Amino acid sequence: MTVTRLAPSPTGAQHLGNARTFLITWLAARTQNSTIILRIEDIDSPRVKPESVTSLAVDLEWLGLDWDVGPIRQTERLARYQDALAQLQQQERVYPCTCSRSDIAHAASAPHWEHEGPVYPGNCANRRASDAASLTGRPFAWRFRASDPGPFCDGFMGQVHLNPCEIGGDFVVWKSADTPAYQLAVVVDDAEMGVTHVIRGDDLLPSTPRQILLYQALVLPQPQFAHVPLVIGADGRRLAKRHGDTRLSAFREQGIAAERVVGLLAWSCGWIDRIEPISARDLLRLFQWATIPKQPFVVSPDVLAAIGFRLNS
């Protein structure tokens, strides 16, 4: 049995870019009779917006996307992550890091390509896990000792080789706020939930070799990864507020039918040859991996006007 997941993060409203990745994931799963898990990745507590949590299911259902298990919230699974951290500590695969809070915060959330900063210089790498006992009163995170897991085969991009030692170095798996970081949480979740296929935006490609290292260290089964191109603005940057209001709720507020949005996304993936309304379920007979362009989908006011949407800043 194959299992995949929809794993939105409630740090803001879901927008057109999120919808495209969700649609690809859903279609890939439903055409293979896969089980779909809905997991709410809400451990990034300072950035989580309560209203976003409640709107996630509304957005997915509006698009016509369903799921078989969940929703499951990461904040209800902290004990699982603590157990995994203890395993890494016993193996000396992690060490306590007292570097500045801004450095740790930068590294702790799900990293995207544009957020990849300089390689961590290893200021605290000489410490052992037991040294945490002597840091009473000092905030610290836990960093994983990075190495190169070698190339991996991506289900969409083919052979990929990214060395974690060269794209950030030792990475945070547990934050100084005493909560798990993205990398550790998703590995534990995907393994325990039996996820066999992970489909996500290619901005998270650098996360994959880091997660492979964690799968190996924790002796957990590794899923097949597929990273798909993002939706970007005319400036070439990942779709965000700076490009105007493309929240799914904004489409609803303007009276745009979900089938029009799905039709636009289907056209961007090459499943239909013109922008026209279509339901997610009607795309099941048209879905193909091979037609999805390797380049990002550029959203412009003209493209959105084709479905009657006015892009407001």
C-alpha positions in Angstrom: 0.0 0.0 0.0 1.2 3.5 -0.8 0.7 6.4 1.5 1.2 10.1 1.0 0.3 13.2 2.9 -1.0 16.8 2.6 1.0 18.7 5.2 0.1 22.3 5.3 1.7 24.7 7.8 -0.7 27.1 9.5 1.7 30.0 9.5 -0.4 32.0 7.1 -3.3 31.6 4.7 -2.9 29.0 1.9 -2.4 30.6 -1.5 -2.3 29.6 -5.2 1.2 28.1 -4.9 0.1 25.8 -2.0 -3.0 24.8 -4.0 -0.9 23.7 -7.0 1.3 21.4 -4.9 -1.7 20.1 -3.0 -3.5 19.3 -6.3 -0.5 17.5 -7.7 -0.2 15.5 -4.5 -3.9 14.6 -4.4 -4.0 13.5 -8.0 -0.9 11.5 -7.8 -2.3 9.7 -4.7 -5.8 9.1 -6.0 -4.6 7.8 -9.4 -2.6 5.2 -7.5 -5.2 4.3 -4.9 -2.9 5.7 -2.2 -4.0 6.6 1.3 -3.9 10.4 2.0 -3.1 11.7 5.4 -3.8 15.3 6.4 -1.2 16.5 8.8 -1.1 20.0 10.3 2.5 21.0 10.8 1.9 23.4 13.7 5.1 23.1 15.8 6.5 26.4 14.6 4.5 28.1 17.4 5.7 31.7 17.2 4.5 31.8 13.6 1.4 29.7 13.8 -1.8 31.7 13.2 -4.9 30.2 14.9 -7.2 31.4 12.1 -5.0 29.6 9.6 -5.5 26.3 11.4 -9.3 26.5 11.0 -9.2 27.6 7.4 -6.9 24.8 6.1 -9.7 22.2 5.8 -12.0 24.8 4.3 -9.4 25.6 1.6 -8.8 21.9 0.7 -12.5 21.0 0.6 -13.2 24.0 -1.5 -10.7 22.8 -4.0 -12.4 19.4 -4.0 -9.5 17.6 -2.3 -10.3 15.0 0.4 -8.2 12.8 2.7 -8.5 9.4 4.4 -6.7 10.0 7.8 -6.6 13.1 10.0 -6.3 15.9 10.5 -3.3 15.0 12.8 -1.6 17.9 14.5 2.1 17.8 15.3 1.6 19.6 18.6 -0.2 16.5 19.8 2.9 14.3 19.1 5.7 15.9 21.1 6.5 12.7 23.0 7.3 11.0 19.8 9.8 13.7 18.9 11.4 13.6 22.3 12.0 9.9 22.0 13.7 10.4 18.7 15.9 13.2 20.1 16.9 10.8 23.0 18.0 8.2 20.4 20.2 10.8 18.6 21.7 11.9 21.9 22.6 8.4 22.9 24.3 8.0 19.5 26.2 11.3 19.9 24.7 12.4 16.6 23.6 15.7 18.1 25.1 18.3 20.4 23.9 21.3 22.5 24.4 24.5 20.6 24.4 27.9 22.4 24.8 30.1 19.4 22.7 33.2 19.1 18.9 32.9 19.1 18.7 34.6 15.7 21.0 32.0 14.2 19.0 29.1 15.7 15.6 30.6 14.7 16.9 31.0 11.1 17.9 27.3 11.0 15.0 25.7 12.9 12.0 26.2 10.6 11.5 24.4 7.3 14.3 25.9 5.1 13.7 27.2 1.6 16.2 27.8 -1.1 16.2 31.6 -0.5 16.8 31.0 3.3 19.9 28.9 2.9 22.5 31.0 4.7 26.2 30.4 5.3 27.4 27.1 6.6 27.2 26.8 10.3 30.9 27.2 11.5 30.7 24.5 14.1 31.3 26.7 17.1 29.7 24.2 19.5 30.5 21.0 17.6 33.2 20.0 20.1 30.5 19.4 22.7 29.1 16.0 23.6 25.4 15.4 24.4 26.2 15.1 28.1 27.6 18.6 28.1 23.9 19.8 28.1 23.9 19.2 31.9 26.5 21.9 32.4 24.5 24.5 30.5 21.9 25.2 33.2 20.4 28.6 32.7 21.7 29.0 29.2 19.3 28.5 26.2 20.5 25.9 23.7 19.3 24.0 20.7 20.4 20.6 19.5 22.3 20.3 16.3 22.7 17.2 14.2 26.2 16.4 13.0 25.9 16.7 9.2 27.6 14.4 6.7 27.0 13.7 3.0 24.4 10.9 2.4 25.2 10.9 -1.3 22.8 11.3 -4.2 19.1 10.3 -4.1 16.6 9.7 -6.9 13.8 12.3 -6.9 10.6 11.1 -8.4 10.2 14.3 -10.5 13.7 15.7 -10.8 15.7 12.5 -11.3 19.2 12.1 -9.7 20.0 14.8 -7.1 23.1 15.3 -5.0 23.1 18.0 -2.3 25.7 17.8 0.4 24.3 19.1 3.8 27.8 20.0 4.8 27.9 22.6 2.0 24.3 24.0 2.4 24.1 24.9 6.0 26.2 22.4 7.8 25.1 20.9 11.1 21.4 21.6 11.4 19.0 22.2 14.2 16.7 19.3 15.2 15.5 20.7 18.5 14.9 24.4 19.2 16.0 26.3 22.3 12.3 26.8 23.1 12.3 23.1 23.8 10.2 22.1 20.8 11.2 20.0 17.8 12.4 21.6 14.6 10.9 20.8 11.2 13.5 18.3 10.0 13.1 15.9 13.0 9.3 16.2 13.3 8.6 15.4 9.7 10.9 12.4 9.6 9.3 10.9 12.8 5.8 11.6 11.4 6.3 10.2 8.0 8.0 7.0 9.3 5.4 6.4 12.0 2.5 7.2 9.6 3.8 4.8 7.0 4.2 7.5 4.4 5.8 6.0 1.2 5.7 9.1 -1.1 6.4 12.7 -0.2 5.5 15.3 -2.8 6.3 18.9 -2.0 7.7 22.1 -3.6 11.2 22.2 -4.8 12.1 25.0 -2.4 12.3 22.2 0.2 14.8 20.2 -1.9 17.7 21.0 0.5 15.7 19.4 3.3 15.8 16.0 1.7 19.5 15.0 2.3 19.1 16.2 5.9 16.1 14.1 6.4 17.8 11.1 4.8 20.5 11.4 7.4 17.9 11.4 10.1 16.1 8.3 8.6 19.4 6.5 8.6 20.4 7.5 12.2 17.0 6.5 13.6 16.8 3.4 11.4 13.5 4.4 9.8 12.2 3.5 6.4 12.8 6.3 3.9 10.0 7.4 1.5 10.3 8.3 -2.1 10.6 12.0 -2.6 9.3 14.1 -5.5 9.9 17.9 -5.6 7.7 19.9 -8.0 8.3 23.5 -9.3 6.9 26.4 -7.4 4.4 29.1 -8.4 6.4 32.3 -8.6 5.7 36.0 -9.3 6.9 37.9 -12.3 10.1 38.9 -10.3 11.1 35.2 -10.2 10.6 34.9 -6.4 8.4 32.4 -4.6 4.8 33.5 -4.5 4.2 35.7 -1.4 2.3 38.8 -0.2 4.6 41.0 -2.1 3.0 39.7 -5.3 -0.5 40.6 -4.2 -3.3 38.7 -2.5 -3.5 35.2 -4.0 -5.0 33.6 -0.9 -7.5 30.9 -1.7 -10.0 32.8 0.5 -9.5 35.9 -1.8 -10.7 33.9 -4.8 -13.8 32.9 -2.8 -14.4 36.5 -1.7 -14.4 37.6 -5.4 -16.9 34.8 -6.2 -14.4 32.8 -8.3 -15.5 29.2 -8.5 -13.1 26.5 -7.3 -13.3 24.9 -10.7 -11.8 28.0 -12.3 -8.9 27.9 -10.0 -8.4 24.2 -10.5 -8.6 24.8 -14.3 -5.9 27.4 -14.1 -3.6 25.0 -12.1 -4.4 22.1 -14.5 -3.4 24.3 -17.5 -0.2 25.2 -15.7 0.6 21.5 -15.3 -0.1 20.7 -19.0 -3.2 18.5 -18.3 -5.5 20.7 -20.4 -4.5 22.9 -23.3 -6.5 26.0 -22.3 -7.7 27.7 -19.1 -11.2 26.5 -18.5 -13.2 25.3 -15.4 -12.7 21.7 -14.4 -13.0 19.8 -11.1 -10.2 18.1 -9.3 -12.0 14.8 -9.7 -12.4 15.2 -13.5 -8.6 15.6 -13.6 -8.1 12.0 -12.5 -8.3 10.8 -16.0 -6.0 13.5 -17.3 -3.2 13.5 -14.7 0.3 12.8 -15.9 3.6 13.5 -14.3 5.3 13.9 -17.7 3.4 17.0 -18.7 4.3 19.1 -15.6 6.8 21.7 -16.7 10.3 21.6 -15.1 10.1 25.4 -14.8 8.2 27.3 -12.1 4.7 28.5 -13.0 4.8 32.3 -13.3 1.7 34.1 -12.0 0.9 37.4 -13.6 -2.2 39.7 -13.4 -3.0 38.6 -17.0 -3.0 34.9 -16.1 -5.3 35.5 -13.1 -7.6 37.8 -15.2 -8.2 34.7 -17.4 -10.3 33.3 -14.6 -11.9 36.6 -13.7 -9.7 37.3 -10.7 -8.5 40.8 -9.8 -5.1 40.8 -8.2 -5.2 43.2 -5.2 -2.1 44.4 -3.4 
